[in-house]
Amino acid sequence: MTYFFLITVWFLGLAIGSFVNSLAWRLYEKKTLKGRSVCPNCGHNLAWYDNIPLLSFVLLKAKCRYCSQQISWQYPLVEFITASLFTLAFYYNPLFPYFATNDVLEAGLTLIRNWLLIAILTTIFVMDLRWYVIVDKVSLPASVIILAINLYLGLPWQNLALAGIIGGGFFLLQFVVSRGKWIGGGDIRLGLLMGLTLGWPQVAVALFLAYILGSIYGVLFIILGKKDLQAKVPFGTFLSLGTLITLFWGQQILNWYLGWVL
């Protein structure tokens, strides 16, 4: 039964990952969310059997059925990663393995919040990595919904407000000082989302991880000759990654750091 729940959630995550791929492309192209999926190369409508997560990519041998253009590895990777993160969130939730909690509503809302955050951050990760874009249509509604859930769950509003101010204000200050040269406005809203989701001091852990990961990325690409010091860095990608790591292991990282410092 344990494996049944995990496998079911994994397949749910696959479906959400497929939706994330579609959502990211449609938002970037400013297309409606309605209607059937199309091939981004030839524009042909895709049949349902062309959209089966992971399986269609394998059966089609990574090529469009209609134009034979290569299908990006982004699609199966995002589907697989989203499915794995959904399963991990369920595994760490009190509902697992057999609804082992007296407060099913609280555990269920926590799981829904975490699944929503995973879907949103994965969308931001993809869009910023590919197109250097963070859209408010994703981050702002998520901030409102996640804040409402956190308040319902009894998280102190003072802590969430402080973390939101720190997360958003940190990037707002950089935006003002650099006149928008260092970061974009989307990073400000993403910082706000991070704070309202994680609270204080976990938001500081996420920011720290994001800068470490972003620095490693930048140094590696400079060494490989792919970028120079003036090149853009998709920082929203690393903010998303830092937030996801903190969501699962933030307290352990914080305890390790405090134990090492103190």
ChimeraX attribute file (.defattr): number of C-alpha atoms within 10 A of each C-alpha:
attribute: neighborCount
match mode: 1-to-1
recipient: residues
	/A:1	8
	/A:2	10
	/A:3	9
	/A:4	10
	/A:5	15
	/A:6	19
	/A:7	14
	/A:8	13
	/A:9	21
	/A:10	23
	/A:11	19
	/A:12	15
	/A:13	26
	/A:14	24
	/A:15	19
	/A:16	22
	/A:17	29
	/A:18	22
	/A:19	19
	/A:20	23
	/A:21	20
	/A:22	17
	/A:23	19
	/A:24	25
	/A:25	19
	/A:26	16
	/A:27	18
	/A:28	14
	/A:29	9
	/A:30	9
	/A:31	11
	/A:32	9
	/A:33	12
	/A:34	7
	/A:35	8
	/A:36	11
	/A:37	18
	/A:38	15
	/A:39	16
	/A:40	14
	/A:41	13
	/A:42	12
	/A:43	11
	/A:44	15
	/A:45	14
	/A:46	15
	/A:47	12
	/A:48	10
	/A:49	10
	/A:50	18
	/A:51	16
	/A:52	15
	/A:53	22
	/A:54	18
	/A:55	13
	/A:56	17
	/A:57	19
	/A:58	12
	/A:59	12
	/A:60	14
	/A:61	13
	/A:62	17
	/A:63	16
	/A:64	20
	/A:65	16
	/A:66	13
	/A:67	12
	/A:68	13
	/A:69	14
	/A:70	13
	/A:71	18
	/A:72	12
	/A:73	10
	/A:74	12
	/A:75	18
	/A:76	22
	/A:77	15
	/A:78	25
	/A:79	24
	/A:80	21
	/A:81	17
	/A:82	26
	/A:83	26
	/A:84	19
	/A:85	21
	/A:86	27
	/A:87	22
	/A:88	16
	/A:89	21
	/A:90	24
	/A:91	17
	/A:92	12
	/A:93	18
	/A:94	19
	/A:95	20
	/A:96	16
	/A:97	17
	/A:98	10
	/A:99	13
	/A:100	12
	/A:101	14
	/A:102	10
	/A:103	11
	/A:104	13
	/A:105	12
	/A:106	17
	/A:107	20
	/A:108	16
	/A:109	16
	/A:110	21
	/A:111	20
	/A:112	17
	/A:113	20
	/A:114	22
	/A:115	21
	/A:116	17
	/A:117	24
	/A:118	26
	/A:119	22
	/A:120	19
	/A:121	26
	/A:122	25
	/A:123	28
	/A:124	28
	/A:125	24
	/A:126	23
	/A:127	23
	/A:128	22
	/A:129	17
	/A:130	15
	/A:131	12
	/A:132	18
	/A:133	22
	/A:134	29
	/A:135	19
	/A:136	14
	/A:137	9
	/A:138	19
	/A:139	24
	/A:140	16
	/A:141	13
	/A:142	22
	/A:143	20
	/A:144	14
	/A:145	15
	/A:146	23
	/A:147	23
	/A:148	13
	/A:149	17
	/A:150	21
	/A:151	13
	/A:152	12
	/A:153	14
	/A:154	9
	/A:155	13
	/A:156	12
	/A:157	14
	/A:158	11
	/A:159	16
	/A:160	24
	/A:161	17
	/A:162	17
	/A:163	26
	/A:164	27
	/A:165	17
	/A:166	22
	/A:167	28
	/A:168	22
	/A:169	17
	/A:170	16
	/A:171	23
	/A:172	22
	/A:173	12
	/A:174	16
	/A:175	18
	/A:176	12
	/A:177	11
	/A:178	11
	/A:179	11
	/A:180	12
	/A:181	10
	/A:182	13
	/A:183	20
	/A:184	19
	/A:185	16
	/A:186	20
	/A:187	24
	/A:188	23
	/A:189	24
	/A:190	28
	/A:191	29
	/A:192	27
	/A:193	28
	/A:194	33
	/A:195	30
	/A:196	31
	/A:197	27
	/A:198	26
	/A:199	24
	/A:200	19
	/A:201	17
	/A:202	22
	/A:203	28
	/A:204	22
	/A:205	21
	/A:206	28
	/A:207	23
	/A:208	15
	/A:209	21
	/A:210	22
	/A:211	15
	/A:212	14
	/A:213	17
	/A:214	21
	/A:215	15
	/A:216	12
	/A:217	15
	/A:218	20
	/A:219	14
	/A:220	13
	/A:221	14
	/A:222	14
	/A:223	10
	/A:224	10
	/A:225	9
	/A:226	10
	/A:227	15
	/A:228	13
	/A:229	10
	/A:230	6
	/A:231	10
	/A:232	12
	/A:233	19
	/A:234	22
	/A:235	23
	/A:236	28
	/A:237	25
	/A:238	25
	/A:239	26
	/A:240	27
	/A:241	23
	/A:242	25
	/A:243	30
	/A:244	21
	/A:245	16
	/A:246	23
	/A:247	20
	/A:248	15
	/A:249	13
	/A:250	22
	/A:251	14
	/A:252	11
	/A:253	17
	/A:254	16
	/A:255	11
	/A:256	12
	/A:257	12
	/A:258	10
	/A:259	9
	/A:260	8
	/A:261	7
	/A:262	6
